[in-house]
Amino acid sequence: MLVIDPAAAGNPVEDRIPVGAAPWDVYVVDGRAFVSTAEGVAVVDLDDRRRTALIPYANPAGGIGYGEYRAGGTGIVASADGATVYVAVLRADGTSVLEKMDVAGGRTVGTVEVGLRPFDLLLSADGSEIYTIDHDSFSVHVVNPATLAARRIEVAPFGTQGGLASWEKPHYGAVDDAGNLLLPYQGLALAVVDPVRGTVTVEEMTANSHQHGTVLAGDALLVVGTGAFGNATGSPNLTVRDLGSGAEEVVPLNRLHENVIPWIHPETGRLYALLSGGYTRDGFWPGITVVDLETFEQHELEVPGRPQSLAAT
């Protein structure tokens, strides 16, 4: 895991912290970072900048692999006090579970079956529900973190034809102020999922680009488009969608990216989007694109390796 200062354009990397093989996602809370790797969940003290634990999975990978289809941890979230971690784990046989981990005890204390290959986990605002974004099964699972009871909601605005070979599947999402899940598809549709009623409504999008990373930045939804796949025929871009009006600004990008987070410049207070170059398929590159969300001007930061997931402290 790299610690970077996006304001230091010439040399943004401040530190490098070993976490484990093939890290996928990172979640920051209470002065710690939790990283899902192929081996287990790394616990990182952000003040000391060192890994303090590597919690093994109850469903170990059986071998270390790399790339989008490797077994091990994927999406990850934690409780507000950092005492409990929830991590999606892809088993070697292709099925997936959600594991609940006691951080102090360094062990998994419960598991529940969820959909196939969850790229992302989301947490409700009050921490009472966890949502798994099940890439390969066209679904979201709503999980009670106390009991680990789970229920499935199908989310397939373009249908399920093609199954595992389909491109019209969910990747990442966000939770809006009303508690709805926002899942973009192909720069053509935004699935709005009400996890209480289990209903899905679909709104039009305009980017026409296979979409991955998704995050809220105030009243705007930021979505990474990776180009022409499936029924999307456009180029890589960043969508900035006003949640009130539904109006979209589509910003062309010269490179492929996987994830996006908002970042406020500490000196100017200006809002930017940071896009990671560690795309999960071919086309990844060692860097981060910084996009000014007022002017849409862009510049790149050189970040070695394959930076995939981003979190702000």
C-alpha positions in Angstrom: 0.0 0.0 0.0 1.4 3.4 -1.0 0.8 6.6 1.0 0.7 9.5 -1.5 0.2 13.3 -1.3 -1.7 14.3 -4.4 -0.6 17.9 -3.9 3.0 16.9 -4.4 2.8 16.5 -8.1 6.6 16.0 -8.6 7.0 13.2 -6.1 3.6 12.2 -4.6 4.7 8.9 -2.9 5.5 9.4 0.8 5.7 5.8 2.0 5.3 2.2 0.9 3.8 -0.3 3.4 3.9 -4.1 2.8 0.4 -5.5 3.2 0.3 -8.9 1.5 0.0 -10.5 -1.9 -2.4 -9.2 -4.6 -4.3 -6.4 -2.7 -7.7 -5.5 -4.0 -9.5 -2.9 -1.9 -8.8 -0.5 1.0 -11.0 1.0 3.7 -9.9 3.7 6.1 -11.5 4.3 9.5 -10.4 5.3 13.0 -6.7 5.9 12.0 -6.3 2.5 10.4 -6.5 1.1 6.9 -7.9 -2.4 6.2 -6.7 -4.0 3.0 -8.2 -7.1 1.3 -5.4 -9.2 -0.1 -5.2 -12.7 -1.5 -3.8 -13.9 1.8 -6.0 -12.1 4.3 -7.0 -8.7 5.6 -4.1 -6.5 6.4 -4.5 -4.1 9.3 -2.4 -0.9 8.9 -1.6 1.7 11.6 -1.7 4.9 9.6 0.2 6.9 12.3 3.1 4.4 12.5 2.7 3.4 8.8 3.1 -0.3 9.4 1.1 -3.4 9.1 0.1 -4.6 12.6 -1.8 -7.8 11.6 -2.8 -10.0 8.7 -6.1 -11.7 9.6 -6.5 -15.0 7.6 -9.7 -15.9 5.8 -11.9 -18.7 7.0 -12.1 -19.5 3.3 -8.5 -19.4 2.2 -7.5 -19.0 -1.4 -5.5 -22.2 -1.5 -2.8 -20.5 -3.5 -1.8 -17.0 -4.4 -3.0 -15.7 -7.7 -3.1 -12.3 -9.4 -5.5 -10.3 -11.6 -9.2 -9.8 -11.7 -10.1 -13.5 -11.2 -7.8 -14.4 -8.4 -9.2 -16.0 -5.2 -9.1 -14.0 -2.0 -10.6 -10.8 -0.6 -12.3 -8.2 -2.8 -14.6 -5.5 -1.4 -14.1 -4.5 2.2 -15.8 -2.2 4.8 -15.4 -1.8 8.6 -17.5 -0.7 11.5 -17.2 3.0 12.6 -14.9 2.1 15.5 -12.7 -0.2 13.4 -13.4 -3.2 15.7 -15.1 -5.3 13.0 -14.3 -5.8 9.4 -16.5 -7.2 6.7 -14.8 -8.6 3.6 -16.1 -10.3 0.5 -14.0 -13.4 -0.3 -13.9 -15.2 -3.7 -13.3 -18.9 -3.1 -11.1 -21.0 -5.3 -14.2 -22.8 -6.7 -15.7 -19.4 -7.9 -18.3 -19.0 -5.2 -18.2 -16.1 -2.7 -18.8 -15.4 0.9 -18.9 -12.4 3.2 -16.6 -12.9 6.2 -17.1 -11.0 9.5 -13.8 -10.4 11.3 -13.0 -9.5 14.9 -10.0 -7.2 14.5 -8.8 -7.5 18.1 -9.1 -11.2 18.1 -7.6 -11.5 14.6 -10.1 -14.1 13.3 -13.3 -14.6 11.3 -16.3 -14.9 13.6 -19.0 -15.5 10.9 -19.6 -16.1 7.2 -22.6 -15.9 4.9 -22.9 -16.9 1.2 -23.4 -14.0 -1.2 -23.4 -13.5 -5.0 -20.5 -14.2 -7.3 -17.4 -12.1 -7.3 -18.4 -9.0 -5.3 -16.2 -6.2 -6.6 -17.4 -3.8 -3.9 -19.0 -3.6 -0.5 -21.1 -0.7 0.7 -22.2 0.3 4.2 -25.5 2.0 5.1 -25.1 5.4 6.8 -26.0 4.0 10.2 -24.0 0.8 9.8 -27.1 -1.4 10.1 -26.7 -3.0 6.6 -23.9 -4.2 4.3 -24.4 -4.4 0.6 -22.4 -6.7 -1.7 -22.2 -5.7 -5.3 -22.2 -9.1 -7.0 -20.5 -8.7 -10.3 -21.1 -12.1 -11.8 -24.6 -12.8 -10.5 -26.5 -9.6 -11.5 -27.3 -9.0 -7.8 -26.9 -7.1 -4.6 -27.1 -8.9 -1.3 -28.4 -7.0 1.8 -26.7 -8.4 4.9 -27.5 -7.7 8.5 -24.0 -7.3 10.2 -25.2 -8.6 13.5 -27.0 -11.8 12.4 -25.4 -12.2 8.9 -28.9 -12.9 7.5 -28.8 -12.1 3.8 -31.4 -11.4 1.1 -30.8 -11.1 -2.6 -32.0 -8.3 -4.9 -31.6 -8.9 -8.7 -30.2 -5.8 -10.5 -30.1 -6.3 -14.2 -31.3 -3.3 -16.2 -30.2 -5.0 -19.5 -31.3 -8.5 -18.4 -29.1 -11.5 -17.6 -28.5 -12.9 -21.1 -25.0 -14.0 -21.5 -24.4 -14.9 -17.9 -20.8 -14.9 -16.9 -19.9 -13.6 -20.4 -22.1 -10.6 -20.2 -20.6 -7.1 -19.9 -23.8 -5.5 -18.6 -23.1 -6.3 -14.9 -22.6 -4.3 -11.7 -19.1 -3.3 -10.6 -19.1 -0.6 -7.9 -21.8 1.6 -6.3 -22.6 4.3 -3.9 -25.3 5.0 -1.2 -27.2 8.3 -1.5 -28.7 10.4 1.3 -32.0 8.5 1.0 -30.3 5.2 1.6 -30.7 4.0 -2.0 -27.9 2.2 -3.8 -26.7 3.8 -7.0 -25.3 1.3 -9.6 -24.2 2.6 -13.0 -24.2 0.4 -16.1 -22.4 1.0 -19.3 -22.9 4.8 -19.2 -26.4 4.0 -20.4 -28.4 3.3 -17.2 -28.3 4.1 -13.5 -30.0 1.4 -11.4 -31.4 3.0 -8.2 -32.0 0.2 -5.7 -34.2 0.6 -2.7 -32.8 -2.0 -0.2 -35.8 -1.8 2.1 -38.4 -2.5 -0.6 -36.1 -4.5 -2.8 -37.2 -2.5 -5.8 -35.0 -1.2 -8.7 -35.7 1.8 -10.9 -33.6 2.8 -13.9 -32.5 6.3 -15.0 -30.8 7.2 -18.2 -27.1 7.9 -18.4 -25.2 9.4 -21.3 -21.5 8.4 -21.1 -21.9 5.3 -23.3 -18.8 3.7 -21.7 -18.4 0.4 -19.7 -18.4 1.7 -16.1 -16.4 0.7 -13.1 -15.4 3.0 -10.1 -18.3 4.9 -8.5 -18.4 7.4 -5.6 -20.4 10.3 -4.3 -18.8 13.8 -4.1 -21.3 16.0 -2.4 -24.4 16.2 -4.7 -22.5 14.7 -7.6 -22.0 11.0 -8.6 -18.6 10.3 -10.1 -18.3 7.3 -12.4 -15.3 5.9 -14.3 -16.0 4.8 -17.9 -13.5 2.3 -19.4 -14.6 2.4 -23.0 -16.4 0.1 -25.5 -17.5 -3.2 -24.1 -20.8 -5.0 -24.6 -23.6 -2.6 -25.5 -21.4 0.5 -24.7 -19.6 1.8 -27.7 -17.9 5.0 -26.5 -14.5 5.9 -25.2 -13.0 6.1 -21.6 -14.4 9.0 -19.7 -15.5 10.3 -16.3 -19.2 11.1 -15.6 -20.1 13.8 -13.2 -23.8 13.5 -12.6 -25.9 16.0 -10.6 -28.1 13.8 -8.4 -30.8 16.5 -8.2 -31.3 17.2 -11.9 -29.8 14.1 -13.4 -27.7 16.4 -15.7 -24.3 14.9 -16.6 -20.9 16.3 -17.6 -18.9 13.6 -19.4 -15.2 14.3 -19.3 -13.1 12.4 -21.9 -10.0 10.5 -20.6 -6.9 9.5 -22.4 -6.2 6.4 -20.3 -8.0 3.6 -18.6 -8.9 3.7 -14.9 -10.5 1.5 -12.2 -11.6 3.6 -9.3 -12.3 7.2 -8.3 -12.5 9.2 -5.1 -13.1 12.9 -4.3 -10.2 14.8 -2.9 -10.0 18.3 -1.5 -6.8 20.2 -2.0 -5.6 21.1 1.6 -4.4 24.6 0.6 -7.0 25.8 -1.9 -10.0 23.9 -0.7 -10.7 23.0 -4.4 -12.5 19.7 -5.1 -10.8 17.2 -7.4 -11.4 13.6 -8.5 -8.6 11.1 -8.2 -8.7 8.2 -10.7 -6.6 5.1 -10.3 -4.7 3.7 -13.2 -4.7 0.1 -12.0 -7.5 -1.0 -14.3 -8.4 -4.7 -13.6 -8.0 -5.7 -17.2 -5.4 -5.0 -19.9 -4.6 -1.3 -20.2 -3.5 -0.5 -16.6 -0.7 2.0 -16.0 1.4 3.2 -13.1 -0.3 6.4 -12.1 -3.3 8.5 -11.0 -5.2 11.1 -13.0 -6.3 14.2 -11.1 -9.4 16.0 -12.5 -10.4 19.5 -11.4 -14.2 19.2 -10.9 -14.7 22.9 -11.7 -12.7 23.2 -14.9 -12.3 19.5 -15.8 -8.6 20.1 -16.4 -6.5 17.0 -15.9 -2.9 16.1 -14.9 -1.2 12.8 -14.0 0.7 11.7 -10.9 3.3 9.0 -11.3 2.5 6.2 -8.9 4.5 3.0 -9.3 2.9 -0.4 -9.6 -0.8 -0.8 -10.4 -2.7 1.5 -8.1 -6.3 0.0 -8.1 -8.2 1.1 -5.0 -8.1 4.6 -3.3 -9.0 5.9 0.1 -8.5 9.3 1.7 -7.4 9.8 5.3 
